Amino acid sequence: MVVDKGPFCQLLQYQRPSTKDNDIPHRKKLHDEVVEKAKVAIQRLMEHLGVWFIIFFLLYYPYFCV
């Protein structure tokens, strides 16, 4: 993953020189955060759009998996 690569960590440290290696989260932590935020977003869309969101998701889901 990009997060584990040296150049990415160097970029983060360049943007904020006070950043230490321990300040950069592990890729598993970042993955878990993104998945959790996606679940919340999908739940909110389902609450607001209801059936229309489910139809959209079923029609376009294969395109998101590529």
C-alpha positions as YAML, in Angstrom:
chain: A
units: angstrom
residues:
- id: 1
  name: MET
  ca: [0.00, 0.00, 0.00]
- id: 2
  name: VAL
  ca: [1.03, 3.57, -0.58]
- id: 3
  name: VAL
  ca: [0.90, 4.38, 3.13]
- id: 4
  name: ASP
  ca: [3.76, 1.98, 3.87]
- id: 5
  name: LYS
  ca: [6.04, 3.38, 1.17]
- id: 6
  name: GLY
  ca: [8.94, 5.62, 2.08]
- id: 7
  name: PRO
  ca: [8.13, 8.42, -0.39]
- id: 8
  name: PHE
  ca: [4.59, 8.78, 0.98]
- id: 9
  name: CYS
  ca: [5.88, 9.04, 4.56]
- id: 10
  name: GLN
  ca: [8.50, 11.56, 3.40]
- id: 11
  name: LEU
  ca: [5.76, 13.61, 1.74]
- id: 12
  name: LEU
  ca: [3.77, 13.69, 4.97]
- id: 13
  name: GLN
  ca: [6.86, 14.75, 6.90]
- id: 14
  name: TYR
  ca: [7.66, 17.41, 4.29]
- id: 15
  name: GLN
  ca: [4.16, 18.88, 4.62]
- id: 16
  name: ARG
  ca: [4.46, 18.95, 8.39]
- id: 17
  name: PRO
  ca: [8.08, 18.76, 9.54]
- id: 18
  name: SER
  ca: [7.07, 18.03, 13.15]
- id: 19
  name: THR
  ca: [5.53, 14.69, 12.03]
- id: 20
  name: LYS
  ca: [7.28, 11.67, 13.45]
- id: 21
  name: ASP
  ca: [7.13, 8.11, 12.11]
- id: 22
  name: ASN
  ca: [4.87, 7.12, 15.00]
- id: 23
  name: ASP
  ca: [2.36, 9.84, 13.98]
- id: 24
  name: ILE
  ca: [1.64, 8.14, 10.64]
- id: 25
  name: PRO
  ca: [-1.09, 5.53, 11.10]
- id: 26
  name: HIS
  ca: [-0.71, 1.96, 9.92]
- id: 27
  name: ARG
  ca: [-2.50, 1.04, 6.69]
- id: 28
  name: LYS
  ca: [-4.95, -1.20, 8.60]
- id: 29
  name: LYS
  ca: [-6.04, 1.77, 10.71]
- id: 30
  name: LEU
  ca: [-6.56, 3.92, 7.62]
- id: 31
  name: HIS
  ca: [-8.45, 1.11, 5.89]
- id: 32
  name: ASP
  ca: [-10.74, 0.64, 8.88]
- id: 33
  name: GLU
  ca: [-11.45, 4.38, 9.05]
- id: 34
  name: VAL
  ca: [-12.33, 4.59, 5.35]
- id: 35
  name: VAL
  ca: [-14.61, 1.53, 5.55]
- id: 36
  name: GLU
  ca: [-16.37, 2.91, 8.62]
- id: 37
  name: LYS
  ca: [-16.95, 6.31, 6.99]
- id: 38
  name: ALA
  ca: [-18.25, 4.58, 3.84]
- id: 39
  name: LYS
  ca: [-20.73, 2.57, 5.90]
- id: 40
  name: VAL
  ca: [-22.00, 5.74, 7.57]
- id: 41
  name: ALA
  ca: [-22.32, 7.49, 4.21]
- id: 42
  name: ILE
  ca: [-24.23, 4.57, 2.68]
- id: 43
  name: GLN
  ca: [-26.53, 4.42, 5.71]
- id: 44
  name: ARG
  ca: [-27.29, 8.14, 5.41]
- id: 45
  name: LEU
  ca: [-27.99, 7.81, 1.70]
- id: 46
  name: MET
  ca: [-30.34, 4.92, 2.33]
- id: 47
  name: GLU
  ca: [-32.18, 6.94, 4.98]
- id: 48
  name: HIS
  ca: [-32.62, 9.92, 2.64]
- id: 49
  name: LEU
  ca: [-33.16, 8.19, -0.69]
- id: 50
  name: GLY
  ca: [-34.61, 4.86, 0.39]
- id: 51
  name: VAL
  ca: [-35.51, 2.56, -2.49]
- id: 52
  name: TRP
  ca: [-33.95, 4.84, -5.11]
- id: 53
  name: PHE
  ca: [-30.51, 4.45, -3.58]
- id: 54
  name: ILE
  ca: [-30.85, 0.67, -3.49]
- id: 55
  name: ILE
  ca: [-31.80, 0.61, -7.18]
- id: 56
  name: PHE
  ca: [-28.88, 2.91, -8.06]
- id: 57
  name: PHE
  ca: [-26.47, 0.83, -5.98]
- id: 58
  name: LEU
  ca: [-27.56, -2.42, -7.60]
- id: 59
  name: LEU
  ca: [-27.30, -0.96, -11.11]
- id: 60
  name: TYR
  ca: [-23.91, 0.71, -10.71]
- id: 61
  name: TYR
  ca: [-22.18, -1.44, -8.08]
- id: 62
  name: PRO
  ca: [-20.17, -3.43, -10.68]
- id: 63
  name: TYR
  ca: [-18.60, -0.18, -11.91]
- id: 64
  name: PHE
  ca: [-17.39, 0.68, -8.40]
- id: 65
  name: CYS
  ca: [-15.66, -2.68, -8.02]
- id: 66
  name: VAL
  ca: [-13.27, -2.17, -10.93]
...
